[in-house]
Amino acid sequence: MRPVRLPPWALAAIVVLAAAVAVAVAFAGAASASPCHHSTSVFGAPDNACTPGAYVRLSRAEVCTPKDRPTLPAAERRRLLADYGVPNWTGASGEIDHRVPVFLGGLTVRANLWPEPGGIPNPKDRLEVEVRRRICARHPTMRVRTAVRLFLADWRHAYRALVAS
C-alpha cells in the first residue's frame, strides 16, 4: 500500500484545526476549573492540588537558626484567597500559612501557602513548635527530612501522634 500524499494546503489546514482544538480544550478546562477546597475547620488542611508545598532543603543547623518570615505581595495574596474561594478573608478569619514551615525551608510562594482558619496559635502552630524542638534539641529526635515529610503529608496525623498524645 502506498502512502497518501496531501497537498500543502491540506497539511496546513490540519495543523490549524489541531491548534484550534487544543486552544478550545485549554479554555474549556480553565472555565470549568473549580476553586481550591477550603476547610472552615480550625483543624483543616490545605488543598493538595493547590498547595502541594514548596521548599528548599536545609541542614539541621540552618533549620535551627531563626529566620525572618517573608511577606506576600498584596496582589498575590488576593489571587491566593480568590483561588481558595475566600476573597474577603481577613486576619480575624485566620492566617495565610505555609504548608512547609519557613523554619524548615518553606517558601513564600502560592504552591506553599493556604488560608488556615482559626486563631493564633492554632494546632498546626503547636505542631511546628514541637517539630522544631525535636530537631534542634541537643540530642535530636527527628531528622529535617522527616519533619518536611510530616507537613507535605496530612499534618493532622503528626499532630495527633506528637502533640495531642
C-alpha positions as CSV (number, residue, x, y, z in Angstrom):
1,M,0.0,0.0,0.0
2,R,1.3,3.4,-1.0
3,P,1.4,6.4,1.5
4,V,-1.1,9.1,0.8
5,R,0.4,12.5,-0.1
6,L,-1.6,15.5,0.9
7,P,-1.2,18.9,-0.8
8,P,0.5,21.5,1.3
9,W,-2.8,23.5,1.9
10,A,-4.4,20.3,3.4
11,L,-1.4,19.8,5.9
12,A,-1.7,23.5,6.9
13,A,-5.4,23.1,7.5
14,I,-4.9,20.0,9.7
15,V,-2.3,21.9,11.8
16,V,-4.6,24.9,12.2
17,L,-7.5,22.6,13.1
18,A,-5.4,20.7,15.7
19,A,-4.2,24.0,17.2
20,A,-7.8,25.3,17.4
21,V,-8.9,22.1,19.2
22,A,-6.0,22.4,21.7
23,V,-6.9,26.0,22.5
24,A,-10.6,25.1,22.9
25,V,-9.8,22.3,25.2
26,A,-7.5,24.5,27.3
27,F,-10.1,27.2,27.6
28,A,-12.8,24.7,28.5
29,G,-10.6,23.3,31.2
30,A,-9.9,26.7,32.6
31,A,-13.5,27.8,32.6
32,S,-14.7,24.7,34.4
33,A,-11.8,24.6,36.9
34,S,-13.2,24.8,40.4
35,P,-11.5,26.9,43.1
36,C,-9.3,25.2,45.7
37,H,-11.1,23.4,48.5
38,H,-11.1,25.5,51.6
39,S,-11.7,24.0,55.0
40,T,-13.6,26.1,57.6
41,S,-12.3,23.9,60.4
42,V,-9.6,25.0,62.8
43,F,-8.2,21.5,62.2
44,G,-8.3,21.8,58.4
45,A,-5.6,21.1,55.8
46,P,-4.6,22.7,52.6
47,D,-5.9,21.6,49.2
48,N,-3.2,19.2,47.9
49,A,-3.7,20.3,44.3
50,C,-3.5,24.0,45.0
51,T,-0.9,23.9,47.8
52,P,1.4,20.9,47.2
53,G,4.2,22.5,49.2
54,A,7.4,24.2,48.1
55,Y,10.7,24.3,50.0
56,V,14.4,24.3,49.8
57,R,16.4,21.7,51.6
58,L,18.1,22.9,54.7
59,S,20.7,21.4,57.1
60,R,19.8,20.9,60.8
61,A,22.0,24.0,61.6
62,E,20.1,26.1,59.1
63,V,16.7,24.9,60.5
64,C,17.7,25.8,64.0
65,T,18.8,29.3,63.0
66,P,16.0,31.9,63.4
67,K,14.6,33.3,60.1
68,D,12.5,36.3,59.1
69,R,9.1,35.4,57.7
70,P,9.0,36.8,54.1
71,T,6.0,39.0,53.2
72,L,3.5,38.2,50.5
73,P,2.6,40.9,48.0
74,A,-1.0,42.1,48.2
75,A,-1.8,41.1,44.6
76,E,-0.5,37.6,45.2
77,R,-2.4,37.4,48.5
78,R,-5.7,38.4,46.7
79,R,-5.1,35.8,43.9
80,L,-4.4,33.1,46.5
81,L,-7.6,33.9,48.5
82,A,-9.7,34.0,45.3
83,D,-8.4,30.6,44.3
84,Y,-9.5,29.2,47.7
85,G,-12.9,31.0,47.3
86,V,-12.4,33.3,50.3
87,P,-11.8,36.7,48.8
88,N,-13.0,38.5,51.9
89,W,-10.5,36.7,54.2
90,T,-9.0,38.9,57.0
91,G,-6.6,38.4,59.8
92,A,-9.7,37.8,62.0
93,S,-10.5,34.7,59.8
94,G,-7.2,33.1,60.4
95,E,-3.7,33.3,58.8
96,I,-2.2,32.7,55.4
97,D,0.1,29.8,56.5
98,H,3.0,27.9,54.9
99,R,2.3,24.3,54.3
100,V,6.0,23.6,54.8
101,P,7.0,26.0,57.6
102,V,9.6,28.7,56.9
103,F,12.0,27.3,59.5
104,L,12.1,24.0,57.5
105,G,12.8,25.9,54.3
106,G,9.2,26.5,53.2
107,L,9.0,29.2,50.5
108,T,6.5,32.1,50.5
109,V,5.0,31.1,47.1
110,R,1.5,30.2,46.2
111,A,2.4,26.5,46.0
112,N,3.2,26.6,49.7
113,L,0.5,28.9,51.0
114,W,-3.1,28.4,52.1
115,P,-5.7,30.2,54.2
116,E,-5.7,28.5,57.6
117,P,-8.8,29.2,59.7
118,G,-8.8,30.0,63.4
119,G,-6.9,31.9,65.9
120,I,-3.2,32.1,66.5
121,P,-1.7,29.9,67.9
122,N,-3.5,27.1,66.2
123,P,-3.0,23.3,66.3
124,K,-0.5,23.4,63.3
125,D,1.5,26.1,65.1
126,R,1.8,23.9,68.2
127,L,3.0,21.0,65.9
128,E,5.6,23.3,64.4
129,V,6.9,24.2,67.8
130,E,7.1,20.5,68.8
131,V,8.9,19.5,65.5
132,R,11.4,22.3,65.8
133,R,12.1,21.3,69.4
134,R,12.8,17.7,68.3
135,I,15.1,18.7,65.5
136,C,17.0,21.4,67.4
137,A,17.4,19.6,70.7
138,R,20.9,18.9,72.0
139,H,20.2,15.2,71.1
140,P,17.8,15.5,68.2
141,T,14.9,13.0,68.0
142,M,13.8,14.0,64.5
143,R,15.6,14.5,61.2
144,V,14.9,17.5,59.0
145,R,13.8,15.4,56.1
146,T,11.2,13.6,58.3
147,A,9.9,16.9,59.5
148,V,9.4,18.2,56.0
149,R,7.5,15.0,55.1
150,L,5.2,15.4,58.1
151,F,4.0,18.7,56.6
152,L,3.9,17.6,53.0
153,A,1.6,14.7,54.1
154,D,-1.5,15.4,56.2
155,W,-0.1,17.4,59.2
156,R,-3.1,16.4,61.3
157,H,-1.8,12.8,61.7
158,A,1.6,14.1,63.0
159,Y,-0.3,16.4,65.4
160,R,-2.3,13.6,66.9
161,A,0.9,11.5,67.3
162,L,3.3,14.1,68.6
163,V,1.2,16.8,70.3
164,A,-2.2,15.5,71.2
165,S,-0.9,12.2,72.7
